[in-house]
Amino acid sequence: MISDIYDVIHRRRDVRGQFTGEPLPPGALDRVLGAAHAAPSVGLSQPWDFIVIRDRGLRESFHRHVEHERDTFAATLDAEAADRFSRIKIDGVLESTLSIVVTYDADRGSPAVLGRHSIADAGLYSVCLAIQNLWLAATAEHLGVGWVSFYREAFLQHLLGIPAGIRPVAWLCLGPVTHLQGVPDLEGHGWRRRRPLHAALHADRWNPGPTTTQD
Ligand SMILES: Cc1cc2nc3c(=O)[nH]c(=O)nc-3n(C[C@H](O)[C@H](O)[C@H](O)COP(=O)(O)O)c2cc1C
């Protein structure tokens, strides 16, 4: 089950269109959540919670909201980009086996969160590390994950009864997939290409580096 870490990192994909809807293998959900919960966190605050959503009605309500937000985004695009966007699937909410909403509680461990006094966002960084752990563990389990961010936080808070002050950070679709694609879906659709590593590297100080046609 445990593949080489680099293999898992490079096989990981954001999944929208390849979910089968089949049940998860026994124990897989616990292992994936355990991996998320093992993430590093600022001041050992572990500011995350995980809401596992199987309810069809909740998923349909969320999906309708996502479709609305998709339209809102599409309306901001020029005709050419809107046409390209119209062919891109942005979620697998209804097709995946289940969803997990990951939340952030800024009050966990406060007021003296060790290491967060000067960088308030360090708490959010911690939640994102838990999400990445979950994503990689799911990939090692040959499951797919799709991060959906086409939503308003207030809508999701109301839908799931999340208390005030706790922020939903991600809606993650999870489940078995037919396969993981070799390239990101957005690249496949000509929306955007991945930046080569050398374009992101700086030596000693910030320098412009090689320019690309894309940026
Ligand atoms: C914070 C965040 C939000 C994202 N939101 C969405 C989303 O709403 N819909 C979607 O289809 N993909 C979403 N993605 C997936 C990205 O489009 C994807 O990671 C990127 O295109 C690279 O593809 P890969 O993850 O397969 O390497 C999101 C990813 C991140 C990290």
The ligand as an SDF file (V2000), in Angstrom:
LIG
                    3D

 31 33  0  0  0  0  0  0  0  0999 V2000
   -7.0040   25.9640   -2.5610 C   0  0  0  0  0  0  0  0  0  0  0  0
   -7.4240   25.1700   -3.7800 C   0  0  0  0  0  0  0  0  0  0  0  0
   -8.6990   25.3410   -4.2990 C   0  0  0  0  0  0  0  0  0  0  0  0
   -9.1050   24.6190   -5.4320 C   0  0  0  0  0  0  0  0  0  0  0  0
  -10.3820   24.7420   -5.9040 N   0  0  0  0  0  0  0  0  0  0  0  0
  -10.7910   24.0000   -6.9480 C   0  0  0  0  0  0  0  0  0  0  0  0
  -12.1380   24.0410   -7.3990 C   0  0  0  0  0  0  0  0  0  0  0  0
  -12.9940   24.7140   -6.8610 O   0  0  0  0  0  0  0  0  0  0  0  0
  -12.4810   23.2760   -8.4740 N   0  0  0  0  0  0  0  0  0  0  0  0
  -11.5680   22.4890   -9.1050 C   0  0  0  0  0  0  0  0  0  0  0  0
  -11.9330   21.8230  -10.0670 O   0  0  0  0  0  0  0  0  0  0  0  0
  -10.2870   22.4090   -8.6850 N   0  0  0  0  0  0  0  0  0  0  0  0
   -9.8910   23.1400   -7.6250 C   0  0  0  0  0  0  0  0  0  0  0  0
   -8.5880   23.0440   -7.1900 N   0  0  0  0  0  0  0  0  0  0  0  0
   -7.6520   22.1420   -7.8790 C   0  0  0  0  0  0  0  0  0  0  0  0
   -6.6720   22.8880   -8.7620 C   0  0  0  0  0  0  0  0  0  0  0  0
   -7.3110   23.3530   -9.9300 O   0  0  0  0  0  0  0  0  0  0  0  0
   -5.5430   21.9160   -9.0940 C   0  0  0  0  0  0  0  0  0  0  0  0
   -4.8720   21.5990   -7.9200 O   0  0  0  0  0  0  0  0  0  0  0  0
   -4.5450   22.4790  -10.1100 C   0  0  0  0  0  0  0  0  0  0  0  0
   -5.1810   22.7150  -11.3510 O   0  0  0  0  0  0  0  0  0  0  0  0
   -3.3730   21.5360  -10.3260 C   0  0  0  0  0  0  0  0  0  0  0  0
   -3.8350   20.2620  -10.6740 O   0  0  0  0  0  0  0  0  0  0  0  0
   -3.4310   18.9690   -9.8440 P   0  0  0  0  0  0  0  0  0  0  0  0
   -3.9080   19.2020   -8.4300 O   0  0  0  0  0  0  0  0  0  0  0  0
   -4.1430   17.8430  -10.5190 O   0  0  0  0  0  0  0  0  0  0  0  0
   -1.9460   18.8630   -9.8950 O   0  0  0  0  0  0  0  0  0  0  0  0
   -8.1860   23.7400   -6.0520 C   0  0  0  0  0  0  0  0  0  0  0  0
   -6.9000   23.5710   -5.5180 C   0  0  0  0  0  0  0  0  0  0  0  0
   -6.5240   24.2620   -4.3820 C   0  0  0  0  0  0  0  0  0  0  0  0
   -5.1560   24.0330   -3.8100 C   0  0  0  0  0  0  0  0  0  0  0  0
  1  2  1  0
  2  3  1  0
  2 30  2  0
  3  4  2  0
  4  5  1  0
  4 28  1  0
  5  6  2  0
  6  7  1  0
  6 13  1  0
  7  8  2  0
  7  9  1  0
  9 10  1  0
 10 11  2  0
 10 12  1  0
 12 13  2  0
 13 14  1  0
 14 15  1  0
 14 28  1  0
 15 16  1  0
 16 17  1  0
 16 18  1  0
 18 19  1  0
 18 20  1  0
 20 21  1  0
 20 22  1  0
 22 23  1  0
 23 24  1  0
 24 25  2  0
 24 26  1  0
 24 27  1  0
 28 29  2  0
 29 30  1  0
 30 31  1  0
M  END
$$$$
